[in-house]
Amino acid sequence: MTTQYGNQPTGQQHYGAPKAGASGNVFSIIAIVLGVIGFVFLPIVFALGGLIMAIIAKTVRHERLATIAVVVSAVGLVGGMVLGAIFASM
C-alpha cells in the first residue's frame, strides 16, 4: 500500500492476500484423480480432462504438483487407451 504522496510504503501488510502457487494445489489434485480414473474408465473423457486441467495448473496457476499431474494424466490417457484396446480384442 502506498500513500497519496508518492510510492512511499505505509508499513501496512496485506495478510489476507493468497500467495501465487502456494495457496493450493486444487487443480493439480483434481487432475491427478481424473488421470487415475481415466486409466480404468473412459480415458478420452477423464484423462484428457485431467491433462487439460494439469496444463492449466502448470501454466496459469503455477502449482507445485502440476508436473506430477501432467505425467499421471498422460499415463492415464495412453495407458487407458492401450488397456481398452487389449480388452476390446479379447
QUIKA-V635569 format. One line per field, one symbol per residue. ss: DSSP state (h for helix, s for strand, l for the rest). phi: phi as a letter, one per 40 degrees, with the letter a starting at -180 (. if undefined). burial: 1 if it has 16 or more other ideal C-beta (glycine too) atoms within 10 Angstrom, else 0. Layout:
ss->???
phi->???
burial->???
//
This chain:
ss->lsllllllsllllllllllllllllhhhhhhhhhhhhhhhlllllhhhhhhhhhhhhhhllllllhhhhhhhhhhhhhhhhhhhhhhhll
phi->.bccchccccgcbcccccccgbcibccccccccccccccbbfcccccccccccccccccccfcccccccccccccccccccccccccccc
burial->000000000000000000000000101111111111111000100111111011111100101011011101110110110000000000
//
